[in-house]
Structures are given as structure tokens and as C-alpha cells.
Amino acid sequence: MSDVYTTSGGIGFVGVLTILFIALKLLNIIDWSWWWILSPIWISIIVTLSIIFIMIAIYCIVECFST
């Protein structure tokens, strides 16, 4: 019997999009601000933090009204 190890993962959509934007900027194909070049990273961070905040708020509201 052999052990099979599988791994998954990779860069993901946000990583690919960021690398694409950086490459286009460095090749002078687009003339965007670096804020917009790196926007996939900070937008995904903001969305993640917003979801966490909403989940914590819902949990607190449920706990407050259940007692």
C-alpha cells in the first residue's frame, strides 16, 4: 500500500491579475497608478476584512438577543 499525497493551491485569480497588471505596467502598455496596479491585492483584503467584521457583528447581535 502506498501513501498518496496531494497538494492543491497556487497563485489564484488575484495573484495572476496582480502579476498581469505589474507586467503590463513594466512593459509600458498601461499607464495606471501603482494604487490601481496593486488594487486586486488591497481590494481582496478589504473584502475579506469586511466579511469577517460582518460575521463578528452578526455573532454579537445573536448573542446579545439570545440571553
C-alpha positions, 0 to 999 in steps of 0.5 A: 500500500502506498501513501498518496499525497496531494497538494492543491493551491497556487497563485489564484485569480488575484495573484495572476491579475496582480502579476498581469497588471505589474507586467503590463505596467513594466512593459509600458502598455498601461499607464495606471497608478501603482494604487490601481496596479496593486488594487486586486491585492488591497481590494481582496483584503478589504473584502475579506476584512469586511466579511469577517467584521460582518460575521463578528457583528452578526455573532454579537447581535445573536448573542446579545438577543439570545440571553 
